[in-house]
Amino acid sequence: MQSQPQLPPEVQNTLEQTFGFSQLRSGQAEVIHNLLAGHSSLAVFPTGSGKSLCYQLTALHLPNLTLVVSPLLALMKDQLDFLTNKGIAAASLDSSLSYDEYQQVCADIKQNKLKVLMVSVERFKNERFRQLINSVPISMLVVDEAHCISEWGHNFRPDYLKLPAYKNELNIPQVLLLTATATNKVKLDMASKFAIDKQHIVQTGFYRPNLHLDIEAVTEQDKNNTLLNIVQPKVTNQQAGIVYVTLQNTAEQVAEFLRANDINARAYHAGLDNDLRQNIQLDFMNNQIDVVVATIAFGMGVDKNNIRFIIHYDLPKSIENYSQEIGRAGRDGQNAHCITLANLDSLTTLENFVYGDTPELHGIQILLSLITEQSYQGTAQSEQWDLLIHELSNQTNIRQLPLKTLLVQLELMGVLKPMYSYFAEYKIKLLTDQQQILAKFNEQRQAFLQQIFAHTSFKRTWGTVNFDALQQVLPNERSRIIAALEYLSEQGLLELQNRLMTEVYQIDKQVLANENLANELHHYFSDKEHKEINRIGALVRFFELDKCLSYNLAAYFGDKNAPINCGHCSVCQGQVAKLTYSTQAKWPEDDHIKSVVTELTTYLASKAEQPSPTTITRFLTGISTPMFARHKVKANVKGFGMCAHLRYAEVKLKVIDLN
């Protein structure tokens, strides 16, 4: 085995004095050595293996700010608490900050007081943030959960694809990508996007001998009792754990069932208030709650090292998700149990998530028409186009996440080139009398500010700045107006709020004119849909394996050094799972389906909409769309989700047959 590179004495001293560690874990020294030598690096370490320390220690030995992109607020908060407790100057810019807190962080950035700044990838779209961050030197960009950048990854997020461009625009010399779950294909895809050399990819062993993997084939009817029989003795022995479910209402129901059986359990999901979610997480961290029943909204920000069990009440979304979720157990190195209560009943729910995100060809055609019709400032080759994502989602009947993916694909195909983003709406609240504000400036600036105030519509304390009207009296001065408002805000003379993010693209008319464009884009999404459905199939096959689960899980992520037989998974102990449906799915009568479809079609026709077989199938299988929300379809047409227990592909065939 190759020995770890030795840290420079000053870095070793920081490791000991600031972080309290005498030595680094496997892989950490290699990554830190790469970064300190000026190389970008990709670190693929199992969950709980100390990926964050790679950037935290390095940041203290780089001259300027380290910018960390993190996908979850909870994850940011957790790492921020750790850094501030170590006396490291770190902050985040996020939606939870008060006005004063936000202003303080901005001031600290400008004065180079921070070593680490944490943001979400969406923050880069913020006009004010881009202006701010462009004004300070940055030493390193860190991308946490970096598999989100790969279209082959399990949690692909289209905004992550723009990070290489942001790195170049901001002249950031190096990048560190961090992930726990990356197959070989994903790993190489991530590295190529940031031009990271293969020699600077550091991957440690994936196999964790303290995790006991157990797949139990359980019918839906027996699930609660099986769960109780597992959890009760563990909680009695003062062990804490997480129960993962797919749906928010399942989280509530299972938590209620456990509480009814004297187990201190709480539900956690995205539908809960932010403060409540934070309190539940804090109570779990402080051993005030024994069991959290959660959707995948819970986990990334949880660094509790003594989680003794992870139970999958429903099937996880993929092998990658399964790996990430069980990776939260046993971070202290002690034994932990990862149990899946498996049947095929939740397959339909998992598949519906996939089918619901595939844009229809008609929706893509509408999008391309809108780009053509709404573009302006035409030249021979290019025009500009402004978009509001919520409005565009309604116009095209495409959900926002796949719509963002679609826009990114148009960028990659050369149709669109992002120019800049701006907020369509700026609101101000004067904290000082208007005349007193004006008195602080010379005559020329007074006249400029007077125009801004004169073209601001005040209702009580808040006023909305009318940029369209200002364009008539102060043409092409938008950036100067915003800079003036920023200055007044910094001086405590007014409070500033903004919303309705508008993105401006440059359009290549020649590429847009490609007659096959809509079909090419639709093929991309159909192919993506096919791959996601296959990913679910691979998960079921993994759970039904008759060979060591631990070895095969490690091999899936490219680690061939795990023992061929771990001796402590359910297969090694002679229990091979065979997954089945708990009950035979029953179809509604054809006449009932027909009457619902007729009612839906008639209602949408009254709204000047003509539903396709895909739209009808989504209604029957309980998949929401922007069209349904806009026309309040669920409230006005009975039968939404009447076939939710049936497989989407089969329901679509039925819809076509009944036509």
C-alpha angles and dihedrals in degrees: 000000000000114000119242118257113257117249120235110260094251091052092047088051091053090048090055102035101038104028100027096230124129094199142009129250124248111296097010095092092050092052094046091046090053092050096046088050088057097255126132113237143194118214119197106185129155117260110282095022097117104263092153094059088064091069097029094059094039093049091062090059098047120090099231144029122313111216114207121196112203128177099216134051091216090055091051093049092050094051092041092055090050093051096046090047087057090052094251117147101242136146143166133222106217144136094268094068121105119232092261093046091051091050091049093052091049090051091049090051093051092048092049091239095136130078096186130032120184122203140159118249089247089063089074089069090061109105093209093049093050091052091048098047093044089062097060132060116249124202102191142009115214120196112198118199084017094177084083087078094062122083085208091056125097097239100038112176115190095213088063089066088070095058095090089056092047090050090054095043092051092045093234106173100210144013137208118204117199128193141146098199118051129134116211091264092052092045094054092043092054093047094049093052090060097032092244113169117238089239089062095055108102119195124175128198114294100203116099111195094198094063114091110202116206127177114193120187103222132169118234090246092057097041100096095048091046089049092049092049090054099042102040098066092041093053090045086058089052095253121149128210151159127246111203121209133173103229133049095231090051088055090055094045096048093046089050091050092051092047090050086058094052097260117137097235134152133190119236124189143134092267092070125092114269094241092050092050091051091049092050091050092048092049090050091049090050093049092249091122123046101195132025115198103204149168116225087278085088124067116045092082095042113102098169107145099198102059101140101187141026116192124191104209089178129028112277118240096253145341087270092054091046091052093048093048098047088046088074091070127088099007088155089066094250122124117284132179124229110192127181118199095207136194134131096251095098093049090093092054093049092047092047090058087058098044092047091060098054111101117227118242089242091056091051090050090052090051093052090047091051091051089052096045100041099044119111144182090052125201130175092275110016146031136181129248130193122204140184107203096215093050092046091050090056093046094051100032089232120134115246098249096052088040089058089048089051092052091050090051089052088053092051091049091053096246094112132032116189111234106173143317129233139177113254091207130047120180126192135193115196112228092185132039111278094237091051090053092050092047090065093067139062122260096267094051091043089059091049093050092044089059090052092050092044091055095047117099107219122202107184105308103346126066131193116223111231104217093175091059092042090054087066095054100027104031117199092358099117096118091047091050091051091046089052092050090047090052093049088049093051089050091054092243096120141006118239130207130175137187145156100069110218120196122207120208134185112228126214100214093195094058091041089057091064104124093211095051097102092047092048091052092046090050090052091055094042089052090048090050090051092051092049091051089049089050089058090048090052089053092054091047090051092053090050095050118134092204130073110304094205093053094046093047091052091046091052088063094045100263108130094168097082116109112270088231115029093188095218108069121094092255093051087051091055101261113122113182123225111194120214140165113268093223136006107267111243122216122221113243114280090238090055092051090047093052092050091048091049092050091047093048092047093048094049091046087059086058092049092254126130109202119219123217087261092055091048091048091051090053093050093046094047099250113150121223133184088251092057091049095045094051096036088237096163091056095048105036122055121221104053107158095006089138097037090120091058127079114267096228091054092047090051091053089051091051091051092046093050090053 
